[in-house]
């Protein structure tokens, strides 16, 4: 039996030869920037920081999901809608 286990281990080593296993580095920031990155579930402030990193020229407003607002469209503005817990409820976009 020990011989079978040793043979199996050798076979596994041979099968893995030339195969490199790669894992994502959690410390790298390989995730795409906003707007490709989903901000839903983040806090409003975290989402605002992400948007400001992607485009610091934008005016970013954090609003309650039920807030009244004007319906004008502005390319230099992003509205972040949050729930009562302060979490983003829909993906922010320009306008």
Backbone as CSV, one residue per row, in Angstrom:
resi,resn,N_x,N_y,N_z,CA_x,CA_y,CA_z,C_x,C_y,C_z
1,UNK,0.800,-1.191,0.000,0.000,0.000,0.000,0.848,1.263,0.000
2,UNK,1.927,1.248,0.778,2.811,2.408,0.814,3.411,2.647,-0.555
3,UNK,3.661,1.553,-1.283,4.217,1.679,-2.625,3.213,2.355,-3.556
4,UNK,1.898,2.017,-3.388,0.862,2.622,-4.219,0.755,4.123,-3.947
5,UNK,0.841,4.507,-2.666,0.755,5.922,-2.297,1.945,6.691,-2.838
6,UNK,3.137,6.090,-2.765,4.339,6.740,-3.291,4.245,6.881,-4.800
7,UNK,3.729,5.893,-5.476,3.579,5.944,-6.929,2.563,7.012,-7.322
8,UNK,1.490,7.105,-6.564,0.474,8.111,-6.840,1.036,9.514,-6.638
9,UNK,1.833,9.705,-5.582,2.444,11.010,-5.324,3.406,11.377,-6.439
10,UNK,4.177,10.401,-6.913,5.111,10.648,-8.013,4.346,10.991,-9.283
11,UNK,3.234,10.303,-9.525,2.413,10.572,-10.707,1.839,11.982,-10.637
12,UNK,1.399,12.409,-9.433,0.866,13.755,-9.264,1.941,14.791,-9.528
13,UNK,3.167,14.548,-9.021,4.266,15.484,-9.238,4.586,15.585,-10.725
14,UNK,4.549,14.477,-11.427,4.836,14.462,-12.858,3.735,15.185,-13.624
15,UNK,2.488,14.974,-13.211,1.361,15.621,-13.885,1.425,17.131,-13.716
16,UNK,1.916,17.607,-12.555,1.993,19.031,-12.293,3.247,19.673,-12.875
17,UNK,4.182,18.869,-13.349,5.433,19.417,-13.873,5.116,20.309,-15.064
18,UNK,5.664,21.508,-15.047,5.432,22.447,-16.131,4.144,23.235,-15.982
19,UNK,3.385,22.940,-14.970,2.139,23.660,-14.730,2.338,24.597,-13.548
20,UNK,2.168,25.873,-13.804,2.339,26.860,-12.739,0.962,27.272,-12.244
21,UNK,0.775,27.230,-10.966,-0.499,27.650,-10.387,-0.405,29.116,-10.015
22,UNK,-1.387,29.896,-10.439,-1.382,31.324,-10.167,-2.636,31.689,-9.397
23,UNK,-2.457,32.521,-8.416,-3.563,32.984,-7.603,-3.576,34.502,-7.614
24,UNK,-4.744,35.081,-7.491,-4.864,36.536,-7.461,-4.224,37.079,-6.199
25,UNK,-3.539,38.173,-6.341,-2.937,38.854,-5.203,-3.985,39.794,-4.625
26,UNK,-4.498,39.509,-3.422,-5.560,40.347,-2.868,-5.118,41.788,-2.619
27,UNK,-3.818,42.032,-2.533,-3.357,43.396,-2.274,-3.250,44.213,-3.550
28,UNK,-3.320,43.550,-4.723,-3.237,44.307,-5.968,-4.597,44.884,-6.305
29,UNK,-4.599,46.034,-6.932,-5.860,46.669,-7.294,-6.136,46.408,-8.770
30,UNK,-6.358,45.144,-9.108,-6.580,44.757,-10.487,-8.042,44.903,-10.896
31,UNK,-8.924,45.278,-9.975,-10.317,45.452,-10.339,-10.450,46.724,-11.177
32,UNK,-11.391,46.722,-12.089,-11.524,47.884,-12.971,-12.007,49.109,-12.203
33,UNK,-11.672,50.281,-12.680,-12.151,51.501,-12.025,-13.625,51.742,-12.350
34,UNK,-14.250,52.618,-11.578,-15.609,53.024,-11.895,-15.565,53.678,-13.269
35,UNK,-16.518,53.533,-14.152,-17.860,52.989,-13.974,-17.988,51.491,-14.210
36,UNK,-16.909,50.808,-14.634,-16.994,49.368,-14.862,-17.151,48.598,-13.554
37,UNK,-16.596,49.119,-12.491,-16.657,48.462,-11.187,-18.004,48.742,-10.523
38,UNK,-18.647,47.714,-10.018,-19.918,47.897,-9.317,-19.670,48.511,-7.942
39,UNK,-20.429,49.542,-7.624,-20.320,50.203,-6.328,-21.497,49.855,-5.421
40,UNK,-22.425,49.063,-5.910,-23.606,48.673,-5.140,-23.170,47.883,-3.915
41,UNK,-23.692,48.276,-2.760,-23.362,47.606,-1.503,-22.289,48.323,-0.701
42,UNK,-21.521,49.194,-1.346,-20.530,50.002,-0.612,-21.262,51.093,0.154
43,UNK,-20.577,51.732,1.071,-21.169,52.919,1.686,-21.112,54.048,0.666
44,UNK,-21.934,55.050,0.866,-21.941,56.197,-0.034,-20.586,56.878,-0.110
45,UNK,-19.912,57.001,1.024,-18.598,57.659,1.057,-17.540,56.837,0.327
46,UNK,-17.587,55.508,0.479,-16.644,54.645,-0.245,-16.849,54.784,-1.751
47,UNK,-18.108,54.803,-2.169,-18.423,54.946,-3.587,-17.951,56.305,-4.102
48,UNK,-18.150,57.343,-3.311,-17.713,58.688,-3.710,-16.200,58.721,-3.906
49,UNK,-15.459,58.067,-3.014,-14.002,58.002,-3.158,-13.611,57.281,-4.444
50,UNK,-14.272,56.171,-4.758,-13.978,55.425,-5.981,-14.213,56.295,-7.215
51,UNK,-15.322,57.040,-7.216,-15.647,57.893,-8.357,-14.637,59.031,-8.470
52,UNK,-14.282,59.632,-7.343,-13.306,60.727,-7.363,-11.933,60.257,-7.827
53,UNK,-11.553,59.016,-7.521,-10.291,58.456,-8.003,-10.353,58.302,-9.523
54,UNK,-11.490,57.814,-10.028,-11.648,57.592,-11.468,-11.708,58.898,-12.242
55,UNK,-12.394,59.917,-11.689,-12.536,61.206,-12.374,-12.739,62.309,-11.340
56,UNK,-11.658,62.964,-10.924,-11.759,63.998,-9.885,-12.484,65.270,-10.331
57,UNK,-12.802,65.397,-11.610,-13.496,66.600,-12.085,-15.004,66.531,-11.881
58,UNK,-15.524,65.364,-11.508,-16.971,65.200,-11.354,-17.482,65.762,-10.033
59,UNK,-18.686,66.307,-10.075,-19.402,66.702,-8.856,-20.176,65.471,-8.406
60,UNK,-19.884,64.980,-7.206,-20.491,63.742,-6.715,-21.386,64.063,-5.524
61,UNK,-22.662,63.692,-5.638,-23.634,63.929,-4.571,-24.136,62.599,-4.031
62,UNK,-24.252,62.514,-2.704,-24.825,61.332,-2.062,-26.235,61.703,-1.619
63,UNK,-27.213,60.949,-2.116,-28.617,61.259,-1.840,-29.347,60.029,-1.320
64,UNK,-30.383,60.284,-0.510,-31.267,59.209,-0.071,-31.974,58.643,-1.300
65,UNK,-32.213,57.349,-1.323,-32.826,56.728,-2.494,-34.209,57.286,-2.829
66,UNK,-34.871,57.919,-1.874,-36.192,58.506,-2.106,-36.154,60.028,-2.220
67,UNK,-34.978,60.610,-2.336,-34.842,62.067,-2.359,-35.437,62.666,-3.632
68,UNK,-35.994,63.859,-3.483,-36.479,64.613,-4.637,-35.282,65.323,-5.250
69,UNK,-35.287,65.431,-6.584,-34.168,66.085,-7.259,-34.625,66.625,-8.602
70,UNK,-33.803,67.489,-9.161,-34.097,67.986,-10.503,-33.815,66.874,-11.508
71,UNK,-34.432,66.954,-12.657,-34.269,65.917,-13.671,-33.343,66.352,-14.803
72,UNK,-32.627,67.463,-14.609,-31.698,67.897,-15.652,-30.534,66.926,-15.758
73,UNK,-29.983,66.816,-16.966,-28.894,65.889,-17.232,-27.596,66.673,-17.335
74,UNK,-26.608,66.289,-16.519,-25.313,66.979,-16.531,-24.202,65.943,-16.574
75,UNK,-23.340,66.034,-17.567,-22.223,65.109,-17.736,-21.171,65.238,-16.633
76,UNK,-21.194,66.352,-15.896,-20.176,66.573,-14.855,-20.683,66.199,-13.463
77,UNK,-21.809,65.491,-13.400,-22.406,65.158,-12.102,-22.688,63.666,-11.996
78,UNK,-22.474,63.143,-10.788,-22.833,61.763,-10.465,-23.623,61.801,-9.164
79,UNK,-24.752,61.159,-9.168,-25.559,61.046,-7.946,-25.465,59.615,-7.437
80,UNK,-25.170,59.504,-6.141,-25.090,58.196,-5.496,-26.319,58.054,-4.613
81,UNK,-27.124,57.038,-4.870,-28.336,56.818,-4.097,-28.079,55.742,-3.048
82,UNK,-28.369,56.091,-1.789,-28.118,55.183,-0.674,-29.411,54.899,0.084
83,UNK,-29.425,53.753,0.773,-30.577,53.395,1.602,-30.395,53.960,3.014
84,UNK,-31.278,53.578,3.912,-31.229,54.091,5.285,-29.941,53.693,6.012
85,UNK,-29.300,52.599,5.567,-28.043,52.149,6.174,-26.824,52.834,5.556
86,UNK,-27.060,53.691,4.564,-25.958,54.384,3.911,-25.283,53.575,2.828
87,UNK,-25.899,52.462,2.405,-25.329,51.591,1.371,-25.872,51.974,-0.014
88,UNK,-25.027,51.926,-1.008,-25.406,52.248,-2.382,-26.409,51.213,-2.877
89,UNK,-27.544,51.680,-3.444,-28.603,50.779,-3.873,-28.678,50.594,-5.391
90,UNK,-28.055,51.494,-6.149,-28.021,51.339,-7.604,-26.698,51.894,-8.121
91,UNK,-26.236,51.353,-9.239,-24.948,51.750,-9.791,-24.973,53.226,-10.189
92,UNK,-24.092,54.050,-9.616,-24.033,55.465,-9.991,-23.555,55.642,-11.434
93,UNK,-24.043,56.689,-12.085,-23.620,57.014,-13.439,-23.690,58.518,-13.643
94,UNK,-23.031,58.993,-14.673,-23.054,60.420,-14.977,-24.455,60.839,-15.362
95,UNK,-24.765,62.094,-15.087,-26.059,62.616,-15.481,-26.662,63.373,-14.423
